[in-house]
Every structure is written in structure tokens, then in C-alpha cells.
Amino acid sequence: MSDPAPQGDDWGPPDIATDVPHPARIYDYWLGGKDNFEADRSAGEFALGLLPEYRDYAHGNRQFLVRATRFLCDAGIRQFLDIGAGLPTSPNVHEIAQATDPEARVVYVDNDPMVYVHAEALMAKGATTSVVRADLRDVDTVVQQADELLDFSKPVALMFVASLHHVLDSDDPAGIVGRYLDAVAPGSYLVLSHIDYDYHPEKMRLGSEEARRAGTIYEPRRREDILRMFNGRELLDPGLVLVSYWRPDGAPGRNANRVMALGGVAQL
């Protein structure tokens, strides 16, 4: 693993609150990245102290994203809206999609300014990748800006990978997904993964409480609540499963049962 943030904690876009942990940067830390600050590392270490499996979760969830994107490419999808995308970790959605078709279009959505800076660098490489800096709850803004690159009259892959457990119950995550579903054409797909509260309820509860104290949101949920986010759409085989068991390339890894996130894919 590389040493995190060798630049020191005074680097990055000026509007970043470096003293408040951000999910994208905590996730980056678990993956061994460098785009994080002391607050992110402290939050990440607290979580690892509760459940060392968070590293398995981060890597397993990332592999789910890769497999799901490849599946969508094979299914003929050429437009991707990655909502709550987080910091780039190769291979990214655009790298996978554009390896299949260089004209495939990808829009990343995130509210973290550091994510936006990285995504802007990706945009400089061509006209097929874009970024929307917005809160995923602001569906109208996201769709309006994504519409500058994507054609919503044709199928789009909606991707909520490890993002909705950072939305409060009071904000109705299932309803948010439903509004995005209303914006896309038939033949589109929904990809979704979410932390499983039932993996270890007491430690999940403690992690959620600590996140609130630190000024961020982390809401693990039960299987039935995650399933509700698919808004009644029928899931493709194998359904809603631990992400390490969603169409693995060969046998699941030796830590497959430690990934503690449920995921699935539905066609609309």
C-alpha cells in the first residue's frame, strides 16, 4: 500500500473542508489511495477498528463495479451515469466502457470538490466523459447537466455503487432512485450496492453514530430496505447478493464473505 497524502493536508482545492471526513476520501484511504486527509484517515481507522472487513468491502465493491460495467457493455449499453462516483480508481467506468466502444459516454456525479478536480482531468482527455458536481439528492440538477452529454431517450446505466448508505432515511433514498428511474428510457439498467446492516448490527450502529459525530453520514441498512431501492424492478440473476458473489470471474475470492455489501442489477 502506498503512503496516504504525501503532499500534506494543506493540498487540494481550496473549498475542501479538510477537517471533516468525506466518504469518497475514506473509501480512497481503504483502497490505499493518496487523496485523503487526516480526518479521513482517522475516520477510516476508527471503522477498521470496529470491522477490519472494511478493506475487503472497499476492494470487493470496486470489483463489483468493474464486473457490472463489463456486463452492461456486453448488454449493449453505451451511456453511463455514475452517481456518487467517488475518487477515480483504475479501471474506472469510462476506461471499461470506452475499451469496448471509444464513443461510450460516461458522466460522473459527486459533491466532493476533490472528486470534481480529478474528473475534470479525465474530461480533458476527450469529449465522451463528463462530471457533474452536485448532491445526488438534487435529481433535477444532475439530470439536467448530464443531459448535455447523455441522450436520455436511449438506454442509460444508472449506477449507485456504495453511495446510498450516505443518504439519510429522512431523504428517502428509494424515492431518490425512483426519480432517476423516471428520467431514463426503457432498456436502461440500474446497478446498486449498499452496506448490509445485518452483517454485524451492533458494530454497524456504532459506526453510524461515530460518523454523525464526525459530521458525515453513514447509514447501513437491512436487506429489505436495500431491495426497496430497486423500486419494484426485477433483478437479474443472481439477485441481491453479497457483491463478491454477483457474477464473479471464476470462484469468489477467499475473503468473499467479508465484503459485507449487498448488490444487484436490474433492467428497466
Buried (B, 14 or more C-beta within 10 A) or exposed (E): EEEBBEEEBEBBEEEBEBEBBBBBBBBBBBBBBBBBBBBBBBBBEBBBEBBEBBBBBBBBBBBBBBBBBBBBBEBEBBBBBBBBBBBBBEBBBBBBBBEBEEEBBBBBBBBBBBBBBBBBEBBEEEEBBBBBBBBBBBBEBBBEBBEEBBEBEBBBBBBBBBBBBBBEEEBBBBEBBBBBBEBBEEEBBBBBBBBBBEBBEEBBEBBBEBBEEBEBBBBBBBEEBBBBBBBEBEBBEEBBBBBBBBBBEEEBBEBBBBBBBBBBBBBB
